[in-house]
Amino acid sequence: MKNKHTLLVVLMLLLVGQASAQKITSLRLTGKVNSLKEGKIYIQRYDNKLFKTIDSTLIKNGRFSFTTKVELPELYALKFNEESYPIQLFLEDTPIEVIIQSAEKGDRAVIKGSRAQAYFEKSSKEQRGLTAKQFIEADPKSIVAAYALFRNYSYNLSPDEIEEHINLLDVSLQQTQYVRILKDLIVKQRAVLPGNKALDFVSTDSEGNKVRFSEHLGKGYVFLDFWAAWCGPCRRENPNIVAAFQKYKDKGFQIFGVSLDKKKEDWLKAIKDDGLNWTQVSDLAYWDSEATALYGVRFIPSNFLIDENGVIVARNIRGEALQQKLKELYGE
């Protein structure tokens, strides 16, 4: 009986080890900067759409190296300063060399030794013609497949479709940040599908006052709009939203804007320039805003149309679709 118990424990440990392709290990990353003899370079880890600095090292005679303990394989970036172009690269538990032609033009970097990076560069050129299913099935064990599902495909998939595509990934990828975030996203997006009650949150308006979203519900239709000053598609959609507001505001139509901006001055300027004369709030936290996470927002512009009972009746309607929906609701 004891031997059987020991065997079972060993098998369970093996399965746990096989369940994750990632492990904490020291980088073997070296690099050369052709345009810079001395300076400093930073390494950043990709974390839910953001690159966050985890270490730095000096550049001496145009060369640098990192031995930082990190999770591998995973997506990282190299930067020379806050304004410089990030050099994105998939790192693995292998010796990797980066040759950077220019500190100002990171897209001219050559990365050697990373199989995942080579696959990423190759697949990036081919991805436009592939569905999410085709992309994943080409190499379901690659960290790039999990990243692509998270970063490039999930925004256009329903919660059920995201779940189906997660199941196409190899078991070794199920504990990656991409799958963990997507599984959480499935739960959150299902909670805000049409027919469900809108979720409440508190944020800060342009004058620094705390605003509770639920206090704006119950008086008519409310258009909850997620946008940002830096978002080109959002700015192009704003005139359509302004037109809808002008046409239906006297009938009780309200708009509640949630900005994903980081700089208050940019946010306020965009409000003024685009004529967004309705309640606007922002945590000034980019993708880390509370409302964005609560509503499972993966791209902007995103929106939710909510009725007088606080029930979501439509989501992500833009352009002519928004005008038609409001015409249907208001009988115009």
C-alpha positions as CSV (number, residue, x, y, z in Angstrom):
1,M,0.0,0.0,0.0
2,K,2.9,2.4,0.9
3,N,4.6,1.7,-2.5
4,K,1.3,2.4,-4.3
5,H,0.9,5.7,-2.4
6,T,4.5,6.7,-3.2
7,L,4.0,5.9,-6.9
8,L,0.8,8.0,-7.0
9,V,2.6,11.0,-5.5
10,V,5.4,10.7,-8.0
11,L,2.9,10.5,-10.9
12,M,1.1,13.6,-9.6
13,L,4.4,15.5,-9.4
14,L,5.3,14.5,-12.9
15,L,1.9,15.7,-14.1
16,V,2.3,19.0,-12.3
17,G,5.7,19.4,-13.9
18,Q,4.3,18.7,-17.3
19,A,1.3,21.1,-16.8
20,S,3.5,24.2,-17.1
21,A,6.2,24.9,-19.7
22,Q,7.4,27.9,-17.8
23,K,10.0,27.9,-15.0
24,I,12.0,30.5,-13.0
25,T,15.6,30.4,-14.3
26,S,18.5,32.8,-14.9
27,L,18.7,34.5,-18.3
28,R,21.6,33.9,-20.6
29,L,21.1,37.1,-22.6
30,T,23.9,39.0,-24.2
31,G,23.8,41.9,-26.5
32,K,25.6,44.4,-28.7
33,V,24.6,48.0,-29.5
34,N,26.3,49.1,-32.7
35,S,25.4,52.8,-32.2
36,L,26.2,53.1,-28.4
37,K,29.4,52.5,-26.6
38,E,28.4,53.4,-23.0
39,G,25.0,53.7,-21.4
40,K,22.2,51.8,-19.6
41,I,19.7,49.3,-20.8
42,Y,16.5,48.0,-19.1
43,I,14.7,44.7,-19.4
44,Q,10.9,44.7,-19.0
45,R,8.4,41.8,-18.6
46,Y,5.2,41.7,-20.5
47,D,2.3,41.8,-18.1
48,N,-1.3,42.1,-19.4
49,K,-0.6,44.5,-22.3
50,L,2.1,46.5,-20.4
51,F,5.8,46.2,-20.2
52,K,7.1,46.6,-16.7
53,T,10.8,47.1,-15.9
54,I,12.3,44.4,-13.8
55,D,16.1,45.0,-14.1
56,S,18.8,47.1,-15.8
57,T,22.5,46.8,-16.6
58,L,25.3,49.0,-18.0
59,I,26.4,49.0,-21.6
60,K,30.2,48.8,-21.8
61,N,32.1,49.1,-25.0
62,G,28.8,48.5,-26.8
63,R,28.0,45.3,-25.0
64,F,25.7,44.2,-22.2
65,S,24.4,41.0,-20.5
66,F,21.5,39.9,-18.3
67,T,21.5,37.0,-15.9
68,T,18.3,38.0,-14.1
69,K,16.1,35.3,-12.7
70,V,12.9,35.3,-14.7
71,E,10.0,33.1,-15.9
72,L,10.8,31.4,-19.2
73,P,9.7,31.1,-21.9
74,E,8.0,34.5,-21.9
75,L,7.8,37.8,-23.8
76,Y,10.2,40.6,-22.6
77,A,11.4,43.9,-24.0
78,L,14.6,45.9,-23.9
79,K,14.6,49.7,-23.6
80,F,17.2,52.4,-23.4
81,N,15.0,55.0,-21.7
82,E,11.3,55.8,-21.2
83,E,11.0,57.3,-24.7
84,S,13.0,54.8,-26.7
85,Y,11.4,52.1,-28.9
86,P,10.9,48.8,-27.0
87,I,12.7,45.8,-28.5
88,Q,10.2,43.0,-27.9
89,L,11.6,39.5,-27.8
90,F,10.5,36.0,-26.6
91,L,13.2,34.7,-24.3
92,E,13.8,31.0,-23.5
93,D,16.1,29.0,-21.3
94,T,18.9,29.0,-23.9
95,P,21.8,31.4,-24.7
96,I,20.3,34.3,-26.6
97,E,22.1,37.2,-28.4
98,V,20.6,40.5,-29.4
99,I,22.4,42.7,-31.9
100,I,20.9,46.2,-31.9
101,Q,21.7,48.4,-34.8
102,S,20.4,51.6,-33.3
103,A,19.3,52.7,-29.9
104,E,16.6,54.8,-31.5
105,K,15.3,52.1,-33.9
106,G,14.6,48.9,-32.0
107,D,12.9,47.3,-34.9
108,R,16.3,46.9,-36.5
109,A,17.4,44.4,-33.8
110,V,18.5,40.9,-34.7
111,I,17.7,38.2,-32.1
112,K,19.5,34.9,-32.2
113,G,19.0,31.7,-30.2
114,S,15.3,31.9,-29.4
115,R,13.1,29.3,-31.2
116,A,10.0,31.1,-29.9
117,Q,11.3,34.4,-31.3
118,A,12.0,32.9,-34.6
119,Y,8.5,31.4,-34.7
120,F,7.0,34.8,-33.6
121,E,8.8,36.7,-36.4
122,K,7.8,34.1,-39.0
123,S,4.2,33.9,-37.8
124,S,3.7,37.6,-37.6
125,K,4.1,37.8,-41.3
126,E,1.6,35.0,-41.9
127,Q,-1.0,35.7,-39.1
128,R,-3.3,38.0,-41.1
129,G,-4.4,35.1,-43.2
130,L,-5.0,32.7,-40.4
131,T,-7.9,32.2,-38.0
132,A,-7.2,31.8,-34.3
133,K,-7.8,28.0,-34.7
134,Q,-5.3,27.7,-37.6
135,F,-2.7,29.7,-35.8
136,I,-2.9,27.7,-32.6
137,E,-3.0,24.3,-34.3
138,A,0.2,25.2,-36.2
139,D,2.2,24.9,-32.9
140,P,-0.1,24.4,-29.9
141,K,2.9,24.0,-27.5
142,S,4.5,27.4,-28.4
143,I,4.2,30.3,-25.9
144,V,3.6,32.4,-29.1
145,A,0.3,30.6,-29.6
146,A,-0.9,31.5,-26.2
147,Y,0.3,35.1,-26.6
148,A,-1.4,35.4,-30.0
149,L,-4.7,34.1,-28.7
150,F,-4.5,36.6,-25.8
151,R,-3.2,39.6,-27.7
152,N,-4.4,39.4,-31.3
153,Y,-7.5,37.2,-31.4
154,S,-9.4,37.2,-28.1
155,Y,-10.9,40.7,-28.7
156,N,-12.9,39.4,-31.6
157,L,-14.1,36.2,-29.9
158,S,-17.1,35.5,-27.6
159,P,-16.5,34.1,-24.1
160,D,-17.5,30.6,-25.4
161,E,-15.2,30.9,-28.4
162,I,-12.3,32.0,-26.1
163,E,-12.9,28.9,-24.0
164,E,-12.9,26.7,-27.1
165,H,-9.6,28.1,-28.3
166,I,-7.9,27.8,-24.9
167,N,-8.7,24.1,-25.1
168,L,-6.7,23.9,-28.3
169,L,-3.6,25.0,-26.5
170,D,-1.2,22.3,-25.1
171,V,-1.6,21.5,-21.4
172,S,1.9,23.0,-20.9
173,L,0.5,26.4,-21.6
174,Q,-2.5,26.3,-19.3
175,Q,-0.7,28.1,-16.4
176,T,0.7,30.9,-18.5
177,Q,-0.4,34.5,-17.8
178,Y,-2.2,34.5,-21.1
179,V,-4.5,31.6,-20.3
180,R,-5.0,32.7,-16.7
181,I,-6.1,36.2,-17.9
182,L,-8.3,34.8,-20.6
183,K,-10.1,32.4,-18.2
184,D,-10.7,35.4,-15.9
185,L,-11.9,37.4,-18.9
186,I,-14.4,34.7,-19.8
187,V,-16.1,34.9,-16.4
188,K,-16.1,38.7,-16.5
189,Q,-17.4,39.0,-20.1
190,R,-20.2,36.5,-19.4
191,A,-21.3,38.7,-16.5
192,V,-21.8,41.6,-18.8
193,L,-23.5,40.0,-21.8
194,P,-26.8,41.6,-22.9
195,G,-29.6,40.6,-20.5
196,N,-27.4,41.0,-17.4
197,K,-27.4,43.8,-15.0
198,A,-24.8,46.5,-15.4
199,L,-22.0,46.3,-12.8
200,D,-21.3,49.3,-10.5
201,F,-18.0,51.0,-10.0
202,V,-16.5,54.2,-8.7
203,S,-14.0,56.4,-10.6
204,T,-12.8,60.1,-10.7
205,D,-14.2,62.8,-12.9
206,S,-12.3,65.5,-14.7
207,E,-12.6,67.8,-11.6
208,G,-11.3,65.2,-9.2
209,N,-14.6,64.2,-7.8
210,K,-15.5,60.5,-7.0
211,V,-18.4,59.4,-9.2
212,R,-20.5,56.2,-8.7
213,F,-21.7,54.8,-12.0
214,S,-25.0,53.4,-10.6
215,E,-26.1,56.9,-9.7
216,H,-26.4,57.6,-13.4
217,L,-28.7,54.6,-14.1
218,G,-32.5,54.4,-13.8
219,K,-33.5,57.6,-15.7
220,G,-33.3,56.3,-19.3
221,Y,-30.8,54.6,-21.7
222,V,-27.1,55.0,-20.7
223,F,-24.3,54.5,-23.2
224,L,-21.2,53.3,-21.2
225,D,-18.3,54.3,-23.5
226,F,-14.7,53.1,-22.9
227,W,-12.2,55.2,-24.9
228,A,-8.9,57.1,-24.6
229,A,-7.3,60.2,-26.1
230,W,-4.4,58.1,-27.5
231,C,-6.9,55.7,-29.3
232,G,-7.2,56.6,-33.0
233,P,-10.4,54.5,-33.6
234,C,-12.0,56.0,-30.5
235,R,-11.3,59.5,-31.7
236,R,-12.7,58.7,-35.1
237,E,-15.9,57.2,-33.5
238,N,-16.4,60.2,-31.2
239,P,-18.3,62.4,-33.8
240,N,-20.8,59.6,-34.2
241,I,-21.3,59.4,-30.5
242,V,-21.7,63.2,-30.2
243,A,-24.3,63.1,-33.0
244,A,-26.3,60.4,-31.1
245,F,-26.1,62.4,-27.9
246,Q,-27.3,65.6,-29.6
247,K,-30.2,63.8,-31.2
248,Y,-31.5,61.9,-28.2
249,K,-30.3,63.7,-25.1
250,D,-33.7,65.5,-24.7
251,K,-35.3,62.1,-24.6
252,G,-33.2,61.0,-21.7
253,F,-30.3,59.5,-23.5
254,Q,-27.1,59.7,-21.4
255,I,-23.5,58.9,-22.1
256,F,-20.9,57.9,-19.4
257,G,-17.4,58.0,-20.6
258,V,-14.5,55.9,-19.1
259,S,-11.1,56.9,-20.3
260,L,-8.0,54.7,-20.3
261,D,-5.7,57.6,-20.4
262,K,-2.5,58.0,-18.3
263,K,-2.0,61.7,-18.6
264,K,-4.8,64.0,-17.4
265,E,-3.8,66.8,-19.7
266,D,-4.2,64.6,-22.8
267,W,-7.6,63.3,-21.5
268,L,-9.0,66.8,-20.8
269,K,-7.8,68.1,-24.2
270,A,-9.5,65.3,-26.1
271,I,-12.7,65.9,-24.2
272,K,-12.6,69.6,-25.2
273,D,-11.4,69.0,-28.8
274,D,-14.0,66.3,-29.5
275,G,-16.9,68.0,-27.7
276,L,-17.6,65.2,-25.3
277,N,-20.1,67.1,-23.1
278,W,-21.2,64.4,-20.8
279,T,-19.9,62.7,-17.6
280,Q,-16.3,61.6,-18.0
281,V,-14.2,59.6,-15.5
282,S,-10.8,58.0,-15.5
283,D,-8.5,56.3,-13.1
284,L,-5.6,57.5,-15.3
285,A,-4.3,54.0,-15.0
286,Y,-4.3,52.9,-18.7
287,W,-5.4,49.2,-19.0
288,D,-5.3,48.8,-15.2
289,S,-8.5,50.8,-14.5
290,E,-11.1,49.2,-12.3
291,A,-14.0,49.6,-14.7
292,T,-12.0,48.1,-17.6
293,A,-11.2,45.0,-15.6
294,L,-14.8,44.7,-14.2
295,Y,-16.4,44.8,-17.7
296,G,-13.7,42.6,-19.3
297,V,-12.8,45.2,-21.8
298,R,-10.0,43.9,-24.2
299,F,-10.1,46.7,-26.8
300,I,-11.3,50.2,-27.2
301,P,-13.6,51.7,-28.3
302,S,-15.8,49.4,-26.4
303,N,-19.3,50.2,-25.1
304,F,-22.4,48.9,-23.4
305,L,-26.0,50.2,-23.9
306,I,-28.0,50.0,-20.7
307,D,-31.7,50.5,-20.2
308,E,-33.7,52.3,-17.5
309,N,-33.7,49.1,-15.4
310,G,-30.0,48.8,-15.4
311,V,-30.0,45.9,-17.8
312,I,-27.4,45.7,-20.7
313,V,-29.3,45.6,-24.0
314,A,-26.4,45.8,-26.4
315,R,-22.6,46.0,-26.5
316,N,-19.9,47.2,-28.9
317,I,-22.3,49.0,-31.3
318,R,-20.6,51.7,-33.3
319,G,-21.2,53.8,-36.4
320,E,-24.5,53.2,-38.2
321,A,-25.3,50.3,-35.9
322,L,-25.5,52.7,-32.9
323,Q,-27.7,55.1,-34.8
324,Q,-30.0,52.3,-35.9
325,K,-30.3,50.9,-32.4
326,L,-31.2,54.2,-30.9
327,K,-33.7,54.9,-33.7
328,E,-35.3,51.5,-32.9
329,L,-35.4,52.3,-29.1
330,Y,-36.7,55.9,-29.4
331,G,-39.0,55.3,-32.4
332,E,-37.4,57.9,-34.6
